[in-house]
Amino acid sequence: MSRILVADCLFFACETTGVPRDQVLGHGRTRDVVAARHLGMWLARRFTEASYQTIAHRYGRVDHTTVHSAIRTVKLRRDNSAKFAAQLAADEARFAEWASGIVESRALALTRSAFIQPPVSAQQPETAR
């Protein structure tokens, strides 16, 4: 069964913000890089079953508290800024729509690959006589 991956959240955050993947995964602290990183982590918590530790690992972080901090920051900004809340809601809606297409494509690819099997003769090695 296909599902949304942390990597999907990272890809979407990079595409949405225009920040390159290597910068989001790096240790840069500029406002745009941090915003992209926080968006990706937020989406990963909202749309995947990944733990804080797993998300941290996928973002090249050692400690899960980095993800806790990102989630807390996004919540604070959402609660204190109507503009930010509206943008976050729009990003979540666009991500949900985009991700559903990705999940469907993966499911279709898995279904097709189940029908593509090598011939039986190619699977069994010839026995020595």
MIFI-569594 format. One record per residue: residue number from 1; residue in three letters; x, y, z of N, C-alpha, C in turn. Coordinates in pm, whole numbers, plus 50000, padded with zeros to 5 digits. Layout:
BEGIN
   i  aa  n_px  n_py  n_pz ca_px ca_py ca_pz  c_px  c_py  c_pz
 NUM ALA     X     Y     Z     X     Y     Z     X     Y     Z
...
END
This chain:
BEGIN
   i  aa  n_px  n_py  n_pz ca_px ca_py ca_pz  c_px  c_py  c_pz
   1 MET 50084 49881 50000 50000 50000 50000 50088 50125 50000
   2 SER 50056 50217 49915 50133 50341 49906 50083 50442 50008
   3 ARG 50173 50530 50048 50137 50633 50144 50226 50753 50122
   4 ILE 50193 50861 50189 50273 50982 50179 50402 50962 50259
   5 LEU 50512 51003 50202 50643 50988 50265 50695 51122 50314
   6 VAL 50786 51117 50409 50851 51239 50457 50922 51308 50340
   7 ALA 50978 51229 50250 51045 51285 50132 50949 51365 50045
   8 ASP 50823 51323 50039 50722 51399 49963 50702 51537 50026
   9 CYS 50697 51541 50157 50679 51668 50230 50798 51760 50206
  10 LEU 50917 51704 50208 51038 51781 50181 51037 51836 50039
  11 PHE 51004 51752 49943 51000 51795 49803 50901 51910 49785
  12 PHE 50780 51893 49841 50677 51995 49827 50720 52127 49892
  13 ALA 50779 52118 50010 50824 52240 50079 50929 52313 49997
  14 CYS 51021 52240 49937 51124 52302 49853 51062 52366 49729
  15 GLU 50972 52295 49665 50907 52349 49544 50822 52472 49578
  16 THR 50752 52468 49688 50663 52577 49727 50740 52704 49763
  17 THR 50849 52686 49836 50924 52803 49884 51037 52845 49791
  18 GLY 51076 52757 49700 51186 52788 49609 51323 52772 49672
  19 VAL 51329 52709 49787 51457 52687 49855 51510 52550 49812
  20 PRO 51634 52542 49765 51690 52414 49722 51696 52310 49836
  21 ARG 51680 52185 49798 51679 52074 49893 51804 52071 49980
  22 ASP 51920 52091 49919 52044 52084 49997 52050 52192 50105
  23 GLN 51988 52307 50079 51985 52411 50182 51887 52377 50294
  24 VAL 51773 52318 50258 51676 52278 50361 51736 52169 50450
  25 LEU 51810 52077 50390 51871 51969 50466 52000 52012 50536
  26 GLY 52051 52128 50499 52174 52179 50561 52145 52242 50696
  27 HIS 52239 52320 50743 52226 52381 50875 52210 52533 50869
  28 GLY 52175 52583 50749 52155 52727 50733 52040 52777 50820
  29 ARG 52051 52902 50864 51950 52958 50954 51888 53085 50898
  30 THR 51901 53108 50767 51836 53224 50711 51684 53203 50714
  31 ARG 51611 53311 50713 51466 53306 50730 51398 53215 50628
  32 ASP 51438 53226 50499 51372 53145 50397 51403 52997 50411
  33 VAL 51525 52965 50448 51563 52824 50468 51488 52764 50587
  34 VAL 51484 52836 50696 51414 52788 50816 51265 52773 50788
  35 ALA 51206 52867 50715 51064 52859 50682 51034 52735 50598
  36 ALA 51119 52707 50500 51100 52588 50417 51115 52460 50500
  37 ARG 51215 52458 50585 51238 52341 50671 51119 52319 50764
  38 HIS 51070 52426 50824 50955 52415 50914 50829 52369 50841
  39 LEU 50808 52420 50720 50692 52377 50643 50698 52228 50614
  40 GLY 50814 52181 50571 50829 52038 50542 50807 51951 50664
  41 MET 50862 51992 50776 50844 51915 50900 50698 51918 50944
  42 TRP 50633 52034 50931 50492 52047 50967 50407 51951 50882
  43 LEU 50431 51953 50751 50355 51865 50662 50380 51718 50694
  44 ALA 50504 51686 50729 50537 51547 50764 50460 51501 50888
  45 ARG 50446 51589 50985 50370 51552 51106 50220 51543 51077
  46 ARG 50170 51630 50990 50026 51633 50961 49982 51521 50868
  47 PHE 50068 51483 50772 50023 51393 50666 50091 51257 50664
  48 THR 50184 51233 50754 50248 51100 50759 50233 51045 50900
  49 GLU 50267 50920 50913 50267 50856 51044 50406 50854 51104
  50 ALA 50497 50928 51046 50637 50929 51090 50650 50992 51229
  51 SER 50738 50935 51308 50765 50989 51442 50852 51113 51430
  52 TYR 50860 51187 51540 50949 51304 51543 51092 51262 51510
  53 GLN 51135 51151 51566 51271 51103 51543 51294 51068 51396
  54 THR 51197 51004 51332 51209 50968 51191 51217 51093 51104
  55 ILE 51131 51190 51133 51134 51315 51056 51269 51383 51074
  56 ALA 51317 51390 51197 51447 51452 51224 51557 51383 51143
  57 HIS 51554 51251 51143 51655 51174 51071 51649 51204 50921
  58 ARG 51529 51211 50864 51512 51239 50720 51559 51379 50683
  59 TYR 51559 51469 50781 51607 51605 50757 51752 51622 50799
  60 GLY 51820 51512 50827 51961 51517 50862 51989 51569 51001
  61 ARG 51889 51560 51088 51905 51607 51225 51926 51487 51318
  62 VAL 52001 51508 51423 52029 51402 51517 51918 51390 51621
  63 ASP 51861 51502 51658 51771 51506 51773 51628 51537 51729
  64 HIS 51532 51464 51785 51390 51486 51753 51337 51619 51805
  65 THR 51407 51680 51899 51359 51807 51954 51360 51918 51850
  66 THR 51441 51903 51746 51439 52000 51636 51301 52003 51571
  67 VAL 51242 51885 51553 51109 51877 51493 51005 51933 51589
  68 HIS 51017 51901 51717 50926 51959 51818 50930 52112 51811
  69 SER 51049 52167 51802 51064 52311 51797 51001 52368 51670
  70 ALA 51020 52301 51558 50961 52349 51433 50809 52348 51440
  71 ILE 50752 52241 51494 50606 52230 51505 50553 52338 51599
  72 ARG 50619 52358 51710 50579 52460 51806 50582 52599 51742
  73 THR 50688 52627 51666 50702 52757 51599 50591 52778 51498
  74 VAL 50560 52676 51418 50454 52689 51319 50320 52712 51388
  75 LYS 50293 52639 51496 50168 52659 51570 50156 52802 51625
  76 LEU 50264 52852 51682 50263 52989 51736 50238 53091 51626
  77 ARG 50306 53076 51515 50286 53170 51404 50144 53160 51350
  78 ARG 50092 53038 51339 49955 53018 51290 49854 53084 51383
  79 ASP 49875 53068 51513 49782 53121 51611 49790 53274 51625
  80 ASN 49903 53332 51590 49923 53476 51608 49915 53559 51481
  81 SER 49901 53494 51367 49898 53568 51241 49793 53508 51148
  82 ALA 49689 53584 51122 49583 53537 51032 49639 53515 50891
  83 LYS 49731 53601 50850 49791 53588 50717 49869 53457 50707
  84 PHE 49951 53429 50810 50028 53305 50810 49935 53184 50816
  85 ALA 49829 53192 50897 49733 53082 50909 49667 53052 50774
  86 ALA 49631 53158 50702 49569 53140 50571 49666 53078 50472
  87 GLN 49791 53123 50474 49892 53066 50384 49919 52920 50418
  88 LEU 49928 52888 50546 49951 52750 50588 49835 52660 50545
  89 ALA 49713 52707 50564 49595 52629 50522 49597 52606 50371
  90 ALA 49634 52708 50296 49642 52694 50150 49751 52594 50111
  91 ASP 49867 52602 50176 49976 52507 50150 49933 52365 50183
  92 GLU 49864 52347 50296 49817 52214 50334 49719 52158 50231
  93 ALA 49628 52242 50184 49529 52197 50084 49597 52160 49953
  94 ARG 49691 52244 49909 49764 52212 49785 49846 52086 49801
  95 PHE 49908 52069 49918 49987 51948 49942 49898 51824 49941
  96 ALA 49785 51830 50007 49694 51715 50013 49652 51673 49872
  97 GLU 49620 51771 49789 49580 51740 49651 49698 51681 49573
  98 TRP 49814 51744 49583 49933 51697 49513 49972 51557 49560
  99 ALA 49972 51537 49691 50015 51409 49746 49922 51295 49707
 100 SER 49793 51323 49697 49700 51216 49658 49734 51165 49519
 101 GLY 49776 51254 49430 49820 51211 49297 49946 51128 49302
 102 ILE 50038 51165 49389 50163 51088 49404 50133 50948 49456
 103 VAL 50047 50939 49557 50012 50809 49616 49944 50721 49512
 104 GLU 49852 50779 49433 49784 50703 49328 49885 50653 49225
 105 SER 49979 50737 49186 50080 50697 49088 50166 50582 49141
 106 ARG 50204 50589 49267 50283 50480 49326 50203 50350 49330
 107 ALA 50076 50361 49367 49992 50242 49373 49978 50179 49235
 108 LEU 49960 50260 49134 49948 50211 48997 50078 50145 48953
 109 ALA 50192 50207 48986 50321 50149 48950 50342 50015 49018
 110 LEU 50303 50003 49144 50315 49876 49215 50226 49770 49153
 111 THR 50106 49809 49115 50013 49715 49052 50070 49666 48920
 112 ARG 50123 49757 48841 50181 49719 48711 50302 49629 48729
 113 SER 50386 49658 48827 50507 49578 48846 50473 49436 48888
 114 ALA 50358 49415 48949 50318 49280 48988 50290 49194 48865
 115 PHE 50254 49258 48754 50225 49185 48631 50348 49167 48544
 116 ILE 50454 49236 48575 50576 49225 48495 50672 49131 48567
 117 GLN 50665 49007 48531 50751 48905 48591 50836 48844 48480
 118 PRO 50961 48810 48510 51042 48744 48408 50984 48606 48377
 119 PRO 51007 48556 48257 50958 48421 48223 51014 48318 48320
 120 VAL 50939 48210 48336 50980 48105 48430 51117 48051 48394
 121 SER 51146 48033 48266 51277 47980 48225 51390 48073 48266
 122 ALA 51364 48202 48272 51467 48298 48312 51487 48299 48463
 123 GLN 51387 48251 48537 51397 48249 48682 51475 48129 48733
 124 GLN 51471 48019 48660 51536 47896 48707 51669 47874 48633
 125 PRO 51777 47859 48708 51904 47833 48642 51905 47692 48584
 126 GLU 51981 47674 48476 51992 47541 48417 52073 47452 48510
 127 THR 52033 47327 48516 52105 47233 48602 52216 47169 48520
 128 ALA 52327 47138 48584 52440 47075 48517 52406 46930 48489
 129 ARG 52444 46879 48373 52418 46738 48336 52539 46655 48351
END
